[in-house]
Amino acid sequence: MSASQKVAKKSASADPGNPYLWILVYIFMGTIAGFVSVWIVPIHWLGSPTMRLANLAVTPIVLGLVFEWLGRWRSKKHKSEYVVDQFSYGFTFALTMGMIRYFAIG
C-alpha cells in the first residue's frame, strides 16, 4: 500500500471534526468556485430573472440531495464516507456558488 493510499484511508475513516468549521470550508470553496465560474463564463445561462432566482433556490437542494445519495450509496457498498457525503455541505457549497454568480453578474 502506497503512502497516499494510507493517508486517504486514514482521512476517510477519521472523525470529521467540527461541523461548523466544515461549513466555513464549503462556504470558502463555493465562493472561490463562484468567482472562477464568473471569470470563465461572465453571462447568465438563463435569460429570465425569475428562472435565475428559481435556479438559485432549486440547484442547492438538488446538489445537497445528490451528495446525500452518494453518501448512502457509498455506505451500502461498504466504502468509507467522506465529509462531503452530507446534504448540508453540498447545499452550502452550491448556494454560495450560486449567490456569487447571481449577484456578481447582476
C-alpha positions as CSV (number, residue, x, y, z in Angstrom):
1,M,0.0,0.0,0.0
2,S,1.4,3.4,-1.0
3,A,1.8,6.3,1.3
4,S,-1.0,8.2,-0.5
5,Q,-3.4,5.3,-0.1
6,K,-2.6,5.1,3.6
7,V,-3.3,8.8,4.1
8,A,-6.6,8.6,2.1
9,K,-7.7,5.5,4.1
10,K,-6.9,7.3,7.4
11,S,-8.6,10.6,6.4
12,A,-11.7,8.8,5.1
13,S,-12.2,6.9,8.4
14,A,-11.1,9.8,10.6
15,D,-13.6,11.8,12.7
16,P,-14.9,14.6,10.6
17,G,-14.3,17.2,13.3
18,N,-16.2,20.4,13.9
19,P,-19.1,20.6,11.5
20,Y,-19.2,24.4,11.8
21,L,-15.6,24.5,10.6
22,W,-16.5,22.3,7.6
23,I,-19.4,24.7,6.8
24,L,-16.9,27.6,6.6
25,V,-14.7,25.5,4.4
26,Y,-17.5,24.8,2.0
27,I,-18.6,28.5,2.0
28,F,-15.0,29.4,1.1
29,M,-14.8,26.7,-1.7
30,G,-18.2,27.9,-3.0
31,T,-17.0,31.5,-3.1
32,I,-13.9,30.6,-5.0
33,A,-15.8,28.4,-7.4
34,G,-18.4,31.2,-7.9
35,F,-15.8,33.8,-8.7
36,V,-13.9,31.4,-11.0
37,S,-17.1,30.5,-12.8
38,V,-18.0,34.2,-13.3
39,W,-14.5,34.8,-14.6
40,I,-14.8,31.9,-17.1
41,V,-18.4,32.5,-18.1
42,P,-19.4,36.1,-17.3
43,I,-23.0,35.7,-18.5
44,H,-26.2,34.2,-17.1
45,W,-27.2,31.0,-18.8
46,L,-30.9,31.6,-18.0
47,G,-32.4,34.7,-19.6
48,S,-35.3,35.3,-17.3
49,P,-34.7,36.8,-13.9
50,T,-37.5,34.6,-12.5
51,M,-35.7,31.5,-13.8
52,R,-32.4,32.7,-12.4
53,L,-34.0,33.1,-8.9
54,A,-35.7,29.7,-9.2
55,N,-32.3,28.2,-10.2
56,L,-30.8,29.8,-7.1
57,A,-33.4,28.1,-4.9
58,V,-33.6,24.7,-6.6
59,T,-30.0,23.9,-7.5
60,P,-28.5,23.8,-4.0
61,I,-31.3,21.5,-2.9
62,V,-30.7,19.2,-5.8
63,L,-26.9,19.1,-5.2
64,G,-27.4,18.5,-1.5
65,L,-29.7,15.6,-2.3
66,V,-27.1,14.2,-4.7
67,F,-24.3,14.4,-2.1
68,E,-26.6,12.7,0.4
69,W,-27.4,10.0,-2.1
70,L,-23.7,9.4,-2.8
71,G,-23.0,9.1,0.9
72,R,-25.8,6.5,1.3
73,W,-24.7,4.6,-1.8
74,R,-21.1,4.5,-0.6
75,S,-22.1,3.2,2.8
76,K,-24.2,0.5,1.2
77,K,-21.2,-0.6,-0.8
78,H,-19.2,-0.7,2.5
79,K,-16.9,2.2,1.4
80,S,-15.9,4.9,3.7
81,E,-18.0,8.0,3.8
82,Y,-16.3,11.4,3.3
83,V,-17.3,14.7,4.9
84,V,-18.8,15.8,1.6
85,D,-21.3,13.0,1.7
86,Q,-23.9,15.1,3.6
87,F,-26.8,17.2,2.4
88,S,-25.7,20.3,4.3
89,Y,-22.3,20.6,2.8
90,G,-23.4,20.1,-0.8
91,F,-26.2,22.6,-0.2
92,T,-23.9,25.2,1.4
93,F,-21.4,24.9,-1.5
94,A,-24.0,25.2,-4.2
95,L,-25.9,28.0,-2.5
96,T,-22.7,30.1,-2.0
97,M,-21.5,29.5,-5.6
98,G,-25.0,30.3,-6.9
99,M,-25.3,33.5,-4.9
100,I,-21.8,34.7,-6.1
101,R,-22.9,34.1,-9.7
102,Y,-26.3,35.6,-9.2
103,F,-25.1,38.9,-7.6
104,A,-21.7,39.2,-9.4
105,I,-23.2,39.1,-12.9
106,G,-26.2,41.2,-11.9
